[in-house]
Amino acid sequence: MKSHIRRGVRILAAAGLALPATLAFAGPAHAETNPRCAGSVQIGATAYVTVGGQTAASVKQYKGCGKNYAYTYVWQQYRASHGAYQVCTSIVTGSTLRDLQCSSGPEVWSLGANTLSVCTRALGGISDVAQKETEVRC
């Protein structure tokens, strides 16, 4: 199942390179402020993407406004030592990616998935380099 998700993220992350710039956050990162639902709250523990033994990004799942949201933030230390990259995030149900969003900026929020009635987890990844999922929340 993980390979199915990994393959899906790779395909969709590559496709995300063609997404319009409107999905990228042009301004400074406002970590953990959901632009689509100010009242959302984190559910479950934060997961950490590691690359070469170094923490590269944080992955979190939120709920609010009747939806689940995935959030991935690329840490400054990774951004400072790497050139261009793509960060993607998605809500996952079973082996299905829902609401996948990608950006070339430091953070990306999903748009919100109508999945509060099912078990979900958030998935975040950096380009085709590494990814991590949060714990399942039901």
LOLO-379352 format. One record per residue: chain; x, y, z of N, C-alpha, C in turn; residue number from 1; residue in one letter. Coordinates in nm, 3 decimals. Layout:
("A", (X, Y, Z), (X, Y, Z), (X, Y, Z), NUM, "A")
...
//
This chain:
("A", (0.083, -0.119, 0.000), (0.000, 0.000, 0.000), (0.088, 0.125, 0.000), 1, "M")
("A", (0.196, 0.126, 0.079), (0.283, 0.243, 0.084), (0.342, 0.272, -0.053), 2, "K")
("A", (0.379, 0.166, -0.128), (0.436, 0.189, -0.260), (0.333, 0.251, -0.353), 3, "S")
("A", (0.206, 0.213, -0.338), (0.099, 0.272, -0.418), (0.088, 0.422, -0.389), 4, "H")
("A", (0.092, 0.458, -0.262), (0.084, 0.599, -0.224), (0.209, 0.672, -0.271), 5, "I")
("A", (0.326, 0.611, -0.250), (0.452, 0.674, -0.292), (0.450, 0.701, -0.442), 6, "R")
("A", (0.404, 0.602, -0.521), (0.398, 0.619, -0.666), (0.301, 0.731, -0.701), 7, "R")
("A", (0.187, 0.736, -0.631), (0.089, 0.842, -0.657), (0.145, 0.979, -0.627), 8, "G")
("A", (0.219, 0.992, -0.517), (0.279, 1.121, -0.483), (0.381, 1.160, -0.588), 9, "V")
("A", (0.461, 1.065, -0.633), (0.561, 1.096, -0.736), (0.495, 1.146, -0.863), 10, "R")
("A", (0.392, 1.076, -0.907), (0.322, 1.115, -1.030), (0.258, 1.251, -1.013), 11, "I")
("A", (0.186, 1.270, -0.903), (0.115, 1.395, -0.884), (0.209, 1.510, -0.851), 12, "L")
("A", (0.320, 1.481, -0.784), (0.417, 1.587, -0.757), (0.480, 1.635, -0.887), 13, "A")
("A", (0.509, 1.540, -0.976), (0.563, 1.579, -1.106), (0.461, 1.662, -1.183), 14, "A")
("A", (0.335, 1.621, -1.176), (0.230, 1.698, -1.243), (0.214, 1.834, -1.177), 15, "A")
("A", (0.241, 1.841, -1.047), (0.228, 1.966, -0.974), (0.324, 2.073, -1.024), 16, "G")
("A", (0.434, 2.033, -1.089), (0.526, 2.131, -1.143), (0.458, 2.221, -1.245), 17, "L")
("A", (0.351, 2.170, -1.305), (0.279, 2.247, -1.405), (0.163, 2.326, -1.346), 18, "A")
("A", (0.142, 2.318, -1.213), (0.032, 2.391, -1.152), (0.056, 2.540, -1.163), 19, "L")
("A", (-0.049, 2.618, -1.172), (-0.032, 2.762, -1.178), (0.033, 2.815, -1.052), 20, "P")
("A", (0.099, 2.927, -1.066), (0.168, 2.989, -0.953), (0.074, 3.030, -0.841), 21, "A")
("A", (-0.055, 3.035, -0.867), (-0.149, 3.075, -0.763), (-0.152, 2.977, -0.648), 22, "T")
("A", (-0.106, 2.854, -0.668), (-0.103, 2.758, -0.559), (0.018, 2.777, -0.470), 23, "L")
("A", (0.119, 2.845, -0.519), (0.237, 2.871, -0.438), (0.212, 2.992, -0.351), 24, "A")
("A", (0.261, 2.986, -0.228), (0.246, 3.099, -0.138), (0.362, 3.193, -0.164), 25, "F")
("A", (0.335, 3.312, -0.215), (0.439, 3.406, -0.252), (0.499, 3.476, -0.132), 26, "A")
("A", (0.421, 3.500, -0.028), (0.469, 3.575, 0.088), (0.541, 3.486, 0.186), 27, "G")
("A", (0.578, 3.542, 0.300), (0.646, 3.461, 0.401), (0.554, 3.353, 0.455), 28, "P")
("A", (0.616, 3.246, 0.501), (0.537, 3.134, 0.554), (0.469, 3.173, 0.684), 29, "A")
("A", (0.344, 3.137, 0.697), (0.269, 3.157, 0.821), (0.232, 3.018, 0.870), 30, "H")
("A", (0.332, 2.951, 0.923), (0.316, 2.812, 0.965), (0.196, 2.796, 1.057), 31, "A")
("A", (0.116, 2.698, 1.022), (0.003, 2.654, 1.102), (-0.115, 2.751, 1.108), 32, "E")
("A", (-0.124, 2.844, 1.017), (-0.243, 2.928, 1.007), (-0.316, 2.884, 0.881), 33, "T")
("A", (-0.424, 2.809, 0.899), (-0.497, 2.755, 0.786), (-0.569, 2.868, 0.713), 34, "N")
("A", (-0.533, 2.895, 0.589), (-0.596, 3.005, 0.515), (-0.739, 2.975, 0.473), 35, "P")
("A", (-0.783, 2.850, 0.485), (-0.918, 2.813, 0.443), (-1.014, 2.791, 0.559), 36, "R")
("A", (-0.958, 2.778, 0.682), (-1.042, 2.753, 0.799), (-0.966, 2.793, 0.925), 37, "C")
("A", (-0.983, 2.916, 0.966), (-0.909, 2.970, 1.080), (-0.934, 2.891, 1.209), 38, "A")
("A", (-1.049, 2.828, 1.219), (-1.083, 2.754, 1.340), (-1.038, 2.609, 1.340), 39, "G")
("A", (-0.959, 2.568, 1.242), (-0.916, 2.428, 1.238), (-0.815, 2.400, 1.349), 40, "S")
("A", (-0.815, 2.275, 1.395), (-0.725, 2.233, 1.502), (-0.649, 2.108, 1.458), 41, "V")
("A", (-0.525, 2.097, 1.504), (-0.445, 1.980, 1.471), (-0.501, 1.857, 1.539), 42, "Q")
("A", (-0.503, 1.746, 1.465), (-0.543, 1.617, 1.522), (-0.426, 1.521, 1.503), 43, "I")
("A", (-0.393, 1.450, 1.608), (-0.281, 1.356, 1.601), (-0.147, 1.426, 1.614), 44, "G")
("A", (-0.045, 1.344, 1.613), (0.091, 1.393, 1.629), (0.150, 1.440, 1.497), 45, "A")
("A", (0.245, 1.527, 1.506), (0.320, 1.575, 1.389), (0.414, 1.464, 1.343), 46, "T")
("A", (0.424, 1.446, 1.211), (0.519, 1.353, 1.152), (0.633, 1.435, 1.091), 47, "A")
("A", (0.750, 1.375, 1.081), (0.866, 1.449, 1.030), (0.928, 1.376, 0.912), 48, "Y")
("A", (0.946, 1.450, 0.803), (1.014, 1.400, 0.684), (1.163, 1.417, 0.708), 49, "V")
("A", (1.239, 1.312, 0.687), (1.384, 1.322, 0.702), (1.451, 1.293, 0.568), 50, "T")
("A", (1.560, 1.364, 0.543), (1.639, 1.346, 0.421), (1.784, 1.341, 0.465), 51, "V")
("A", (1.851, 1.231, 0.439), (1.991, 1.216, 0.478), (2.013, 1.232, 0.627), 52, "G")
("A", (1.917, 1.187, 0.708), (1.930, 1.196, 0.853), (1.894, 1.332, 0.910), 53, "G")
("A", (1.859, 1.426, 0.824), (1.824, 1.561, 0.868), (1.673, 1.582, 0.857), 54, "Q")
("A", (1.613, 1.644, 0.960), (1.470, 1.675, 0.952), (1.451, 1.782, 0.845), 55, "T")
("A", (1.365, 1.751, 0.749), (1.345, 1.840, 0.635), (1.209, 1.906, 0.634), 56, "A")
("A", (1.107, 1.841, 0.691), (0.972, 1.897, 0.686), (0.885, 1.838, 0.796), 57, "A")
("A", (0.780, 1.911, 0.829), (0.679, 1.867, 0.924), (0.549, 1.841, 0.850), 58, "S")
("A", (0.478, 1.736, 0.890), (0.350, 1.701, 0.829), (0.245, 1.694, 0.940), 59, "V")
("A", (0.133, 1.763, 0.919), (0.028, 1.766, 1.021), (-0.109, 1.747, 0.956), 60, "K")
("A", (-0.202, 1.697, 1.036), (-0.341, 1.686, 0.992), (-0.428, 1.773, 1.083), 61, "Q")
("A", (-0.522, 1.842, 1.021), (-0.612, 1.932, 1.093), (-0.756, 1.895, 1.060), 62, "Y")
("A", (-0.847, 1.934, 1.149), (-0.989, 1.923, 1.119), (-1.055, 2.056, 1.156), 63, "K")
("A", (-1.159, 2.089, 1.082), (-1.233, 2.211, 1.108), (-1.318, 2.247, 0.988), 64, "G")
("A", (-1.420, 2.328, 1.010), (-1.508, 2.371, 0.902), (-1.565, 2.253, 0.824), 65, "C")
("A", (-1.585, 2.138, 0.893), (-1.645, 2.021, 0.830), (-1.553, 1.941, 0.740), 66, "G")
("A", (-1.420, 1.966, 0.747), (-1.326, 1.898, 0.658), (-1.199, 1.859, 0.732), 67, "K")
("A", (-1.120, 1.772, 0.667), (-0.984, 1.741, 0.710), (-0.888, 1.815, 0.617), 68, "N")
("A", (-0.777, 1.860, 0.674), (-0.675, 1.933, 0.598), (-0.539, 1.870, 0.625), 69, "Y")
("A", (-0.457, 1.865, 0.522), (-0.318, 1.823, 0.537), (-0.231, 1.948, 0.523), 70, "A")
("A", (-0.122, 1.949, 0.598), (-0.031, 2.063, 0.598), (0.112, 2.013, 0.603), 71, "Y")
("A", (0.196, 2.064, 0.515), (0.338, 2.029, 0.516), (0.420, 2.156, 0.510), 72, "T")
("A", (0.518, 2.164, 0.599), (0.607, 2.280, 0.609), (0.751, 2.233, 0.594), 73, "Y")
("A", (0.824, 2.291, 0.498), (0.964, 2.256, 0.475), (1.051, 2.345, 0.564), 74, "V")
("A", (1.134, 2.282, 0.643), (1.217, 2.354, 0.739), (1.323, 2.439, 0.670), 75, "W")
("A", (1.357, 2.549, 0.732), (1.455, 2.644, 0.678), (1.588, 2.577, 0.647), 76, "Q")
("A", (1.635, 2.488, 0.733), (1.765, 2.424, 0.711), (1.767, 2.345, 0.581), 77, "Q")
("A", (1.654, 2.284, 0.545), (1.646, 2.210, 0.418), (1.642, 2.309, 0.302), 78, "Y")
("A", (1.558, 2.411, 0.315), (1.545, 2.511, 0.208), (1.679, 2.578, 0.180), 79, "R")
("A", (1.756, 2.606, 0.285), (1.883, 2.676, 0.270), (1.989, 2.591, 0.199), 80, "A")
("A", (1.978, 2.461, 0.210), (2.081, 2.375, 0.153), (2.038, 2.302, 0.025), 81, "S")
("A", (1.919, 2.333, -0.023), (1.871, 2.269, -0.145), (1.815, 2.374, -0.241), 82, "H")
("A", (1.830, 2.347, -0.368), (1.777, 2.439, -0.468), (1.627, 2.424, -0.481), 83, "G")
("A", (1.582, 2.418, -0.601), (1.438, 2.406, -0.628), (1.387, 2.272, -0.577), 84, "A")
("A", (1.267, 2.274, -0.526), (1.202, 2.153, -0.478), (1.052, 2.173, -0.491), 85, "Y")
("A", (0.979, 2.067, -0.477), (0.833, 2.069, -0.478), (0.787, 2.006, -0.348), 86, "Q")
("A", (0.698, 2.073, -0.275), (0.641, 2.016, -0.153), (0.495, 1.985, -0.181), 87, "V")
("A", (0.453, 1.865, -0.145), (0.315, 1.823, -0.169), (0.254, 1.772, -0.039), 88, "C")
("A", (0.122, 1.783, -0.030), (0.051, 1.734, 0.086), (-0.085, 1.683, 0.044), 89, "T")
("A", (-0.137, 1.586, 0.118), (-0.265, 1.527, 0.083), (-0.326, 1.459, 0.204), 90, "S")
("A", (-0.456, 1.452, 0.207), (-0.528, 1.365, 0.299), (-0.533, 1.228, 0.233), 91, "I")
("A", (-0.515, 1.124, 0.312), (-0.516, 0.987, 0.260), (-0.624, 0.908, 0.333), 92, "V")
("A", (-0.707, 0.838, 0.255), (-0.804, 0.743, 0.311), (-0.772, 0.608, 0.249), 93, "T")
("A", (-0.744, 0.509, 0.333), (-0.703, 0.379, 0.279), (-0.576, 0.398, 0.198), 94, "G")
("A", (-0.583, 0.371, 0.068), (-0.468, 0.394, -0.020), (-0.499, 0.502, -0.124), 95, "S")
("A", (-0.600, 0.584, -0.096), (-0.642, 0.688, -0.190), (-0.599, 0.827, -0.145), 96, "T")
("A", (-0.530, 0.898, -0.235), (-0.492, 1.036, -0.209), (-0.613, 1.124, -0.236), 97, "L")
("A", (-0.644, 1.214, -0.144), (-0.756, 1.305, -0.161), (-0.706, 1.447, -0.139), 98, "R")
("A", (-0.744, 1.536, -0.228), (-0.714, 1.677, -0.208), (-0.564, 1.705, -0.212), 99, "D")
("A", (-0.491, 1.642, -0.302), (-0.347, 1.664, -0.314), (-0.319, 1.805, -0.364), 100, "L")
("A", (-0.228, 1.873, -0.297), (-0.186, 2.006, -0.337), (-0.033, 2.012, -0.333), 101, "Q")
("A", (0.026, 2.087, -0.426), (0.171, 2.101, -0.433), (0.209, 2.248, -0.446), 102, "C")
("A", (0.331, 2.280, -0.404), (0.380, 2.417, -0.411), (0.532, 2.414, -0.420), 103, "S")
("A", (0.589, 2.520, -0.470), (0.734, 2.533, -0.469), (0.778, 2.624, -0.353), 104, "S")
("A", (0.684, 2.662, -0.269), (0.713, 2.747, -0.153), (0.748, 2.665, -0.031), 105, "G")
("A", (0.759, 2.730, 0.084), (0.799, 2.660, 0.206), (0.688, 2.578, 0.271), 106, "P")
("A", (0.564, 2.603, 0.235), (0.452, 2.531, 0.297), (0.341, 2.511, 0.196), 107, "E")
("A", (0.256, 2.413, 0.227), (0.139, 2.391, 0.144), (0.027, 2.331, 0.231), 108, "V")
("A", (-0.092, 2.383, 0.212), (-0.214, 2.333, 0.277), (-0.299, 2.264, 0.171), 109, "W")
("A", (-0.366, 2.158, 0.209), (-0.466, 2.102, 0.118), (-0.587, 2.194, 0.123), 110, "S")
("A", (-0.676, 2.178, 0.028), (-0.794, 2.264, 0.020), (-0.904, 2.222, 0.117), 111, "L")
("A", (-0.894, 2.099, 0.166), (-0.995, 2.046, 0.258), (-1.069, 1.930, 0.193), 112, "G")
("A", (-1.070, 1.816, 0.261), (-1.137, 1.696, 0.210), (-1.257, 1.665, 0.298), 113, "A")
("A", (-1.367, 1.630, 0.236), (-1.489, 1.592, 0.310), (-1.475, 1.450, 0.361), 114, "N")
("A", (-1.389, 1.431, 0.460), (-1.355, 1.296, 0.506), (-1.367, 1.280, 0.658), 115, "T")
("A", (-1.442, 1.365, 0.724), (-1.453, 1.355, 0.869), (-1.519, 1.225, 0.915), 116, "L")
("A", (-1.594, 1.161, 0.829), (-1.665, 1.038, 0.868), (-1.583, 0.911, 0.846), 117, "S")
("A", (-1.459, 0.924, 0.797), (-1.374, 0.807, 0.772), (-1.237, 0.827, 0.837), 118, "V")
("A", (-1.161, 0.719, 0.847), (-1.026, 0.727, 0.903), (-0.933, 0.789, 0.799), 119, "C")
("A", (-0.850, 0.883, 0.845), (-0.761, 0.956, 0.754), (-0.624, 0.972, 0.815), 120, "T")
("A", (-0.530, 1.009, 0.731), (-0.397, 1.051, 0.773), (-0.350, 1.156, 0.673), 121, "R")
("A", (-0.255, 1.236, 0.715), (-0.197, 1.335, 0.625), (-0.066, 1.281, 0.570), 122, "A")
("A", (-0.039, 1.314, 0.446), (0.083, 1.273, 0.379), (0.153, 1.398, 0.330), 123, "L")
("A", (0.282, 1.407, 0.353), (0.360, 1.519, 0.302), (0.488, 1.468, 0.242), 124, "G")
("A", (0.535, 1.534, 0.138), (0.658, 1.491, 0.074), (0.731, 1.605, 0.008), 125, "G")
("A", (0.860, 1.585, -0.010), (0.945, 1.682, -0.078), (0.992, 1.620, -0.208), 126, "I")
("A", (0.952, 1.682, -0.319), (0.984, 1.634, -0.453), (0.968, 1.483, -0.458), 127, "S")
("A", (1.065, 1.416, -0.516), (1.063, 1.271, -0.522), (1.165, 1.214, -0.424), 128, "D")
("A", (1.201, 1.296, -0.324), (1.310, 1.261, -0.233), (1.263, 1.182, -0.112), 129, "V")
("A", (1.162, 1.233, -0.042), (1.118, 1.169, 0.082), (0.975, 1.211, 0.114), 130, "A")
("A", (0.908, 1.128, 0.193), (0.772, 1.158, 0.236), (0.747, 1.095, 0.371), 131, "Q")
("A", (0.639, 1.139, 0.435), (0.602, 1.083, 0.566), (0.452, 1.101, 0.584), 132, "K")
("A", (0.392, 1.008, 0.657), (0.249, 1.014, 0.689), (0.231, 1.034, 0.839), 133, "E")
("A", (0.124, 1.103, 0.876), (0.087, 1.111, 1.018), (0.017, 0.983, 1.056), 134, "T")
("A", (-0.011, 0.969, 1.184), (-0.086, 0.853, 1.231), (-0.230, 0.861, 1.180), 135, "E")
("A", (-0.294, 0.746, 1.175), (-0.435, 0.739, 1.133), (-0.522, 0.799, 1.242), 136, "V")
("A", (-0.619, 0.880, 1.201), (-0.717, 0.939, 1.293), (-0.856, 0.903, 1.245), 137, "R")
("A", (-0.939, 0.852, 1.335), (-1.075, 0.812, 1.299), (-1.176, 0.898, 1.375), 138, "C")
//
